[in-house]
Amino acid sequence: MSKKNPFAAIGDAARSANPTPQPQEQPQEVQPEPAPTVEPQPKTVSKGSAKVKSGKRSDPDYRQTTIYVHDKLHRKFLRHLEDTNFDGDFSDWVETKMRELVRE
């Protein structure tokens, strides 16, 4: 049993409706317009870009490290840091504990 393409009739109808291709018109030569001259604008320094980067991310003495911690434990721990008024964030606490362990 041979299967016929169900779209074959559409292609046949399109080919029979236009059996001879129409001659294409010769494109007229188009003269390109000269590009408008744009004078460079003086660079303005915004207040945000003049700020000196001082975070850990831009400090070459720091290295980004990834750890996996249970979500509930992480949330409880962050609450604990807040409740104990720890002056810093999670990475500061981890660094403090690492320094304590290395000294021993």
N, C-alpha and C positions, 0 to 999 in steps of 0.2 A: 504494500500500500504506500503510495507516494504522497507526501504531504506537500500541498501547494502553499506558498507564502500568501497569507491573507491580504497583504498589502501590494501584491503584484499587480492587481487590477488598477490600483491608484497610479502606480508608475507607468503602466501601459497607457492609461488615459491621458496622462500628462505628456507622454512622448507623442501620442497621435494628435493631440491638439495643436502642437507646435512642431511640425515635422522639419521645417527648415529654420536654421538659426538666422536671426535678423543681423544684418551687417552692423557692426558697431561704428559709431561716429568717431572720426579722428579727434582726439582731444586737442583743444587749442592750447598753445603754449601759454603758460601762466607765468607772468613775471612776479617773482617773489618780492614782497614789499620789504624795504629795508627795516631792520629791527630798530625799534625806538631806543634811543640812548637813555640809559638810566644812570643818574649820578648816584654814587654810593652815599648812603646816609651815615652820618657819624654815629659810632656806637655809643649808646647810652647805658650806663651801669645802673641797674635797678638795685634797690636796697637789699633784696633777697640774694642776689648773686655776689654782692660785696661781702657777705657774711663769711667768716672763716670757718671751715669745717673743723669741728672739735670733738666729734663723737667717736665712739669705739670703731664704727664701721670704716672710717677714713684713717684711723690710726694704724700705722704699719706694725706696731708692737702687739696688736691684738689679732687673734685668729678665730674665725667663726667655727663653731663646733656644734654638731647636732646630736641630741640624745633623745631617746624614746622613754617617756614616762606615762604611766596611766593617767588618763584625762582627769578622773576624779581626784587623784592624789595631787596632780598639778594645781587644780583649782583650790583644793584645801590648803596647799602650801602657800599659794599666793595670798589667800586670805590671812594665813598665819603671819606672813611677812607684813601685811597691812596692820594687823592687830598688834603686833609687837613694835610697830613704828620703826621698822628696819629702814635705815637711810640708804636706799639703793633699790635695784631691781633684782630679778632672779639671777642674772649673770653675775651681778656683784656679790650676791650671797654665795654662789657656787665658787667664785674665785677666792672669796675669804676662806671658805672651808678647805679648798685645795691648798692654799698657802699654809693653813694650820697643819694639814697632814704632811706636807713636804718638810716642814720644820722638824717634825718628830723623827 
